[in-house]
Amino acid sequence: MATEKYSAASFQSVLEKANEQATKAEQHDRDKKLPQAFIMYKQTLQTYLTVIEDMLFQCIRFQERNEDLLRIITPNDKYRKPTHPQPDRSKQDTDVNDFEPTSNMNRLPGVLSITPDKPVKWSDVIGHETPKFILKLAILDRCPIKHPVMFTGKRKTLKSILLFGPTGCGKSYLTKAMIGAAKDWVCIDVNIASLMRDAPEGAEDLYVKSLFKAARLAAWCLLVLQDVQELFKPTQKPEEEHRYQKLRQSIVNEVKFINDNMTAEVTLCVATTNAPKLIDSFFATAFQKRIFIPLPRPEERMRILKQHIGKSPNTITDDQWIELADKTSGYSGEDILSIVMHTFKDTGDLTFEELSSAMGQYKPRNTPDDIQDCLKFKEANASTAV
């Protein structure tokens, strides 16, 4: 990892420069030298913003490297005893998004305006710490509205994100957590397959333009496009291929327009796909960030098992939990949920043998080829810088 550009010494040097500028600005202010104070305050702000940007870059870079190292150095016995006990979520307050969505959104095919009664919290999403960190920044970042002077020139907020990875690894769950955290935002969920099925043939691009236009009318809007790989389905009919291509181009144009939009309104577009091999680079690179959502690690699989089983009576010991986590290697979070649902019973305690038997009957839905396709797409298109 290169650290020359973002070393601790450089941080300290820039921070000292900002402090000196701030001292001079305050002195000019006290001396009633208002024009000089204005110039120094502006220079101080720009210097502090440089420090903040570099620190955010460092946070993301080190978080990603930390997760990579954890995957390399952590043997199975390292997750036998959790360092910190899990909090009792039943005692936590439930945040309710009571924002009234735009009434006409639900009239568009495949579109659902969301006002969740019980929103998903970030703490409900197990693992994926780096994606969560980036998505939290995107949701919390309202600086262009509150402090427009901070976003002059080429400084922009994050406007578009593509989440990709194997089936059932938490991409849609992460978007639900974003919706739960996006207080006072208009949240619109779009299923691409439903949109293509229900929209009048030949008018899909008009529906897309109407959808993005409606999203831009809101002060803050989170627009989620689920399963964008449906836009790239192979077809033998030339007219259908032209239809798909026209719809893809329309979405790319709208996403790029959002990226370049410098108005105070914030529209954040998040797309998901579990088949990135179908997506071409032209479509993928329209999104400012492409984030890989991998299969869960052993310790995360154990936590997912416990989360799905919840407070159901069971006789599973600590060592058996570890063995179950090892047996689910290659399973996604959705696969693990299917295993737990398969062992549902009205009476009696859930046993280790019952879960083991269910695992033998339920195989992972993601094949090694699926995983390899995602990794190839990651190498070619994944983005890590804010």
C-alpha positions as CSV (number, residue, x, y, z in Angstrom):
1,M,0.0,0.0,0.0
2,A,1.4,3.4,-1.0
3,T,1.3,5.8,2.0
4,E,3.6,8.6,0.8
5,K,0.8,10.9,-0.4
6,Y,-1.4,10.3,2.7
7,S,1.3,10.0,5.4
8,A,0.8,11.1,9.0
9,A,3.4,13.8,8.5
10,S,1.6,15.3,5.5
11,F,-1.7,15.4,7.5
12,Q,0.1,17.2,10.3
13,S,1.7,19.7,8.0
14,V,-1.6,20.5,6.2
15,L,-3.4,20.7,9.6
16,E,-0.8,23.1,11.0
17,K,-1.2,25.3,7.9
18,A,-4.9,25.4,8.4
19,N,-4.5,26.3,12.1
20,E,-2.2,29.1,11.2
21,Q,-4.7,30.4,8.6
22,A,-7.5,30.2,11.1
23,T,-5.5,32.2,13.7
24,K,-4.8,34.9,11.1
25,A,-8.4,35.0,10.0
26,E,-9.7,35.4,13.6
27,Q,-7.1,38.1,14.2
28,H,-8.3,40.1,11.1
29,D,-11.8,39.6,12.3
30,R,-11.1,41.1,15.7
31,D,-9.2,44.0,14.1
32,K,-12.2,44.7,11.9
33,K,-10.2,44.0,8.7
34,L,-13.2,42.3,7.2
35,P,-12.0,41.8,3.6
36,Q,-8.8,40.2,4.8
37,A,-10.7,38.1,7.3
38,F,-13.1,36.9,4.5
39,I,-10.1,35.8,2.4
40,M,-8.4,34.0,5.2
41,Y,-11.6,32.3,6.4
42,K,-12.1,31.0,2.8
43,Q,-8.5,29.7,2.6
44,T,-8.8,28.1,6.0
45,L,-12.0,26.3,4.9
46,Q,-10.4,25.0,1.8
47,T,-7.4,23.7,3.7
48,Y,-9.5,22.0,6.3
49,L,-11.6,20.4,3.5
50,T,-8.4,19.0,2.0
51,V,-7.6,17.4,5.4
52,I,-11.1,15.9,5.7
53,E,-11.1,14.4,2.2
54,D,-7.7,12.8,2.8
55,M,-8.8,11.4,6.1
56,L,-12.0,9.9,4.6
57,F,-9.9,8.3,1.9
58,Q,-7.6,6.9,4.5
59,C,-10.5,5.5,6.5
60,I,-11.9,3.6,3.6
61,R,-8.5,2.4,2.4
62,F,-7.4,1.1,5.8
63,Q,-10.9,-0.4,6.4
64,E,-10.6,-2.4,3.2
65,R,-7.1,-3.5,3.9
66,N,-8.0,-4.5,7.4
67,E,-10.8,-6.8,6.1
68,D,-8.4,-8.3,3.5
69,L,-5.8,-9.0,6.3
70,L,-8.6,-10.5,8.5
71,R,-9.5,-13.0,5.8
72,I,-5.9,-14.0,5.4
73,I,-4.7,-14.3,9.0
74,T,-7.9,-15.5,10.8
75,P,-7.9,-19.3,11.3
76,N,-11.1,-21.0,12.4
77,D,-10.2,-20.8,16.1
78,K,-10.0,-17.0,16.1
79,Y,-13.7,-16.6,16.1
80,R,-14.5,-19.2,18.8
81,K,-15.0,-16.6,21.5
82,P,-16.4,-13.2,20.4
83,T,-14.4,-10.3,21.9
84,H,-17.5,-8.2,22.5
85,P,-21.0,-9.6,23.5
86,Q,-23.7,-8.8,21.0
87,P,-26.1,-6.1,22.1
88,D,-29.8,-7.0,22.9
89,R,-31.5,-5.4,20.0
90,S,-34.9,-6.0,21.5
91,K,-34.2,-3.1,23.9
92,Q,-33.1,-0.7,21.3
93,D,-35.5,2.0,20.0
94,T,-37.0,1.5,16.6
95,D,-36.5,4.3,14.1
96,V,-39.6,4.8,12.0
97,N,-39.4,6.6,8.7
98,D,-42.8,8.4,8.6
99,F,-42.1,10.5,5.5
100,E,-45.1,10.6,3.1
101,P,-43.8,9.5,-0.3
102,T,-44.8,11.1,-3.6
103,S,-48.3,9.7,-4.3
104,N,-47.9,9.1,-8.1
105,M,-44.7,7.0,-7.8
106,N,-46.7,3.7,-7.4
107,R,-48.4,4.3,-10.7
108,L,-45.3,3.5,-12.7
109,P,-44.7,-0.2,-13.5
110,G,-42.2,-2.0,-11.2
111,V,-42.0,1.0,-8.9
112,L,-42.8,1.2,-5.2
113,S,-42.5,4.3,-3.0
114,I,-41.3,3.0,0.4
115,T,-42.3,4.1,3.8
116,P,-41.1,1.2,6.0
117,D,-43.1,0.5,9.2
118,K,-40.1,-1.3,10.7
119,P,-36.9,-0.1,8.9
120,V,-33.8,-2.2,8.7
121,K,-31.0,-0.8,10.8
122,W,-27.3,-0.8,9.9
123,S,-26.7,-3.1,12.9
124,D,-29.0,-5.7,11.4
125,V,-26.6,-6.1,8.5
126,I,-23.9,-8.6,9.5
127,G,-20.5,-8.0,8.0
128,H,-19.8,-5.8,4.9
129,E,-18.2,-3.1,7.1
130,T,-16.5,-1.2,4.2
131,P,-19.7,-1.0,2.0
132,K,-21.7,0.0,5.1
133,F,-19.2,2.8,5.8
134,I,-19.4,4.1,2.2
135,L,-23.2,3.9,2.1
136,K,-23.5,5.7,5.5
137,L,-21.4,8.5,4.1
138,A,-23.7,8.8,1.1
139,I,-26.8,9.0,3.2
140,L,-25.5,11.3,5.8
141,D,-23.8,13.7,3.3
142,R,-26.2,16.7,3.0
143,C,-23.4,19.2,2.9
144,P,-24.4,20.7,-0.5
145,I,-27.7,21.8,1.1
146,K,-26.5,22.9,4.5
147,H,-23.0,24.2,3.5
148,P,-23.0,24.9,-0.2
149,V,-19.7,26.8,0.0
150,M,-18.0,23.5,0.9
151,F,-18.9,22.0,-2.5
152,T,-17.6,24.5,-5.0
153,G,-15.5,23.7,-8.0
154,K,-15.1,20.0,-8.6
155,R,-16.0,18.9,-5.1
156,K,-19.1,16.7,-5.4
157,T,-21.1,14.3,-3.3
158,L,-21.5,10.6,-4.1
159,K,-24.5,10.3,-6.4
160,S,-24.5,6.7,-7.9
161,I,-23.5,3.3,-6.6
162,L,-23.5,-0.2,-8.1
163,L,-23.6,-3.1,-5.6
164,F,-22.6,-6.4,-7.1
165,G,-21.9,-9.9,-5.8
166,P,-23.2,-13.4,-5.6
167,T,-26.9,-14.1,-5.0
168,G,-28.1,-13.7,-1.5
169,C,-25.1,-11.9,0.0
170,G,-27.0,-8.8,1.3
171,K,-27.1,-6.3,-1.6
172,S,-30.9,-5.7,-1.2
173,Y,-30.6,-5.9,2.5
174,L,-28.0,-3.1,2.4
175,T,-30.4,-0.9,0.3
176,K,-33.1,-1.6,2.9
177,A,-30.7,-0.4,5.6
178,M,-30.1,2.8,3.5
179,I,-33.8,3.3,3.3
180,G,-34.2,2.9,7.0
181,A,-31.4,5.4,7.6
182,A,-32.6,7.9,5.0
183,K,-34.9,10.0,7.2
184,D,-37.0,12.6,5.4
185,W,-35.8,11.2,2.0
186,V,-38.2,10.1,-0.7
187,C,-37.2,6.4,-1.1
188,I,-38.2,4.7,-4.4
189,D,-37.6,1.0,-5.1
190,V,-37.6,-0.2,-8.7
191,N,-37.6,-3.8,-9.9
192,I,-36.2,-3.8,-13.4
193,A,-37.8,-7.1,-14.3
194,S,-41.2,-5.8,-13.3
195,L,-40.6,-2.6,-15.1
196,M,-39.8,-4.3,-18.4
197,R,-42.7,-6.7,-18.0
198,D,-45.4,-4.3,-17.1
199,A,-44.4,-1.2,-19.1
200,P,-46.0,-0.8,-22.5
201,E,-43.7,-2.1,-25.2
202,G,-41.5,0.6,-26.7
203,A,-42.3,3.1,-23.9
204,E,-39.9,1.8,-21.2
205,D,-37.3,4.6,-21.8
206,L,-40.1,7.2,-21.3
207,Y,-41.0,5.5,-18.0
208,V,-37.3,5.6,-16.9
209,K,-37.1,9.3,-17.8
210,S,-40.3,10.1,-15.9
211,L,-39.0,8.1,-12.9
212,F,-35.7,10.0,-12.7
213,K,-37.4,13.3,-13.3
214,A,-39.8,12.6,-10.4
215,A,-36.8,11.7,-8.2
216,R,-35.0,14.9,-9.0
217,L,-38.1,16.9,-7.9
218,A,-37.5,15.8,-4.3
219,A,-35.0,17.7,-2.1
220,W,-33.5,14.3,-1.1
221,C,-34.4,11.1,-3.0
222,L,-32.9,7.6,-2.8
223,L,-33.6,5.7,-6.0
224,V,-32.9,1.9,-5.9
225,L,-32.7,-0.1,-9.1
226,Q,-32.9,-3.8,-8.3
227,D,-31.5,-6.5,-10.5
228,V,-30.1,-4.4,-13.4
229,Q,-28.7,-7.6,-15.0
230,E,-32.3,-8.0,-16.5
231,L,-31.3,-5.2,-18.9
232,F,-28.7,-7.5,-20.4
233,K,-30.6,-10.7,-20.8
234,P,-29.6,-12.5,-24.1
235,T,-32.4,-12.6,-26.7
236,Q,-32.7,-14.0,-30.2
237,K,-35.1,-11.3,-31.3
238,P,-33.5,-8.1,-32.8
239,E,-36.4,-6.0,-31.7
240,E,-36.1,-7.1,-28.1
241,E,-32.3,-6.4,-28.2
242,H,-33.0,-2.9,-29.5
243,R,-35.5,-2.4,-26.7
244,Y,-33.0,-3.5,-24.1
245,Q,-30.3,-1.4,-25.6
246,K,-32.5,1.7,-25.7
247,L,-33.5,1.2,-22.0
248,R,-29.8,0.7,-20.9
249,Q,-28.8,3.9,-22.7
250,S,-31.6,5.8,-21.1
251,I,-30.6,4.7,-17.6
252,V,-26.9,5.5,-18.3
253,N,-27.8,9.0,-19.5
254,E,-30.0,9.6,-16.4
255,V,-27.3,8.4,-14.0
256,K,-24.6,10.5,-15.7
257,F,-26.9,13.5,-15.5
258,I,-27.3,12.9,-11.7
259,N,-23.6,12.6,-11.3
260,D,-23.0,15.9,-13.1
261,N,-25.9,17.8,-11.5
262,M,-24.6,20.7,-9.3
263,T,-27.9,21.8,-7.8
264,A,-28.7,21.8,-4.1
265,E,-31.1,18.8,-4.5
266,V,-29.6,15.4,-3.7
267,T,-30.6,12.3,-5.8
268,L,-28.8,9.1,-4.9
269,C,-29.1,6.2,-7.3
270,V,-28.2,2.7,-6.0
271,A,-28.3,-0.3,-8.4
272,T,-27.9,-4.0,-7.5
273,T,-26.9,-7.1,-9.6
274,N,-26.1,-10.7,-8.8
275,A,-24.9,-11.4,-12.4
276,P,-22.2,-8.8,-13.1
277,K,-20.7,-10.9,-15.9
278,L,-23.7,-9.8,-18.0
279,I,-23.1,-6.1,-17.5
280,D,-20.8,-4.3,-19.9
281,S,-18.2,-1.7,-18.7
282,F,-20.0,1.2,-20.3
283,F,-23.0,0.7,-18.1
284,A,-21.0,-0.2,-15.0
285,T,-18.7,2.9,-15.2
286,A,-21.7,5.2,-15.3
287,F,-21.9,4.6,-11.6
288,Q,-19.4,6.6,-9.5
289,K,-18.7,3.6,-7.2
290,R,-18.9,-0.1,-7.9
291,I,-18.8,-2.1,-4.6
292,F,-18.3,-5.8,-4.3
293,I,-20.5,-7.6,-1.7
294,P,-18.8,-11.0,-1.0
295,L,-19.9,-14.2,0.7
296,P,-19.9,-14.1,4.5
297,R,-16.8,-15.1,6.4
298,P,-16.9,-18.0,9.0
299,E,-17.5,-15.7,12.0
300,E,-20.2,-13.8,10.0
301,R,-21.9,-17.1,9.0
302,M,-22.1,-18.0,12.7
303,R,-23.6,-14.7,13.6
304,I,-26.1,-15.0,10.7
305,L,-27.1,-18.4,11.9
306,K,-27.7,-17.1,15.4
307,Q,-29.6,-14.1,14.1
308,H,-32.0,-16.2,12.1
309,I,-32.6,-18.7,14.9
310,G,-33.1,-15.8,17.3
311,K,-34.6,-16.8,20.7
312,S,-35.8,-20.2,19.5
313,P,-34.9,-22.9,22.1
314,N,-31.9,-24.9,21.0
315,T,-29.2,-27.2,22.5
316,I,-26.3,-26.1,20.3
317,T,-23.0,-25.6,22.2
318,D,-20.3,-23.0,21.3
319,D,-18.1,-25.6,19.6
320,Q,-21.1,-26.8,17.6
321,W,-21.8,-23.3,16.4
322,I,-18.3,-23.1,15.1
323,E,-18.7,-26.4,13.3
324,L,-21.9,-25.3,11.7
325,A,-20.2,-22.1,10.5
326,D,-17.4,-24.3,9.0
327,K,-20.0,-26.5,7.3
328,T,-21.6,-23.5,5.6
329,S,-18.5,-22.5,3.7
330,G,-19.7,-21.2,0.3
331,Y,-23.2,-20.4,1.6
332,S,-24.7,-17.0,1.3
333,G,-26.8,-15.3,4.0
334,E,-30.0,-16.2,2.1
335,D,-28.8,-19.8,1.8
336,I,-28.4,-19.9,5.6
337,L,-31.9,-18.5,6.1
338,S,-33.3,-21.2,3.9
339,I,-31.5,-23.8,6.1
340,V,-33.0,-22.4,9.3
341,M,-36.5,-22.2,7.8
342,H,-36.2,-25.8,6.8
343,T,-35.6,-26.8,10.4
344,F,-38.6,-24.9,11.7
345,K,-40.5,-26.8,14.4
346,D,-43.5,-26.0,16.7
347,T,-42.2,-27.8,19.8
348,G,-38.9,-29.0,21.2
349,D,-35.4,-27.6,21.1
350,L,-33.5,-27.2,17.8
351,T,-30.5,-29.5,17.7
352,F,-27.1,-29.5,16.1
353,E,-28.0,-32.7,14.2
354,E,-31.2,-31.2,12.7
355,L,-29.3,-28.2,11.3
356,S,-26.5,-30.4,10.0
357,S,-29.1,-32.6,8.3
358,A,-30.7,-29.6,6.7
359,M,-27.3,-28.4,5.4
360,G,-26.8,-31.8,3.7
361,Q,-30.1,-31.4,1.9
362,Y,-29.7,-27.7,0.9
363,K,-26.7,-26.9,-1.3
364,P,-25.4,-23.4,-2.0
365,R,-27.1,-21.7,-4.9
366,N,-23.9,-19.9,-6.0
367,T,-21.6,-22.1,-8.0
368,P,-17.8,-21.7,-8.1
369,D,-18.2,-20.2,-11.6
370,D,-20.6,-17.6,-10.2
371,I,-18.1,-16.6,-7.6
372,Q,-15.3,-16.4,-10.1
373,D,-17.4,-14.2,-12.4
374,C,-17.9,-11.8,-9.6
375,L,-14.2,-11.7,-8.7
376,K,-13.3,-11.1,-12.4
377,F,-15.8,-8.2,-12.5
378,K,-14.3,-6.9,-9.3
379,E,-10.8,-6.8,-10.7
380,A,-12.0,-5.1,-13.9
381,N,-14.5,-2.6,-12.5
382,A,-14.6,-2.3,-8.7
383,S,-14.1,1.2,-7.4
384,T,-12.8,2.0,-3.9
385,A,-12.2,5.8,-3.9
386,V,-15.0,8.1,-2.7
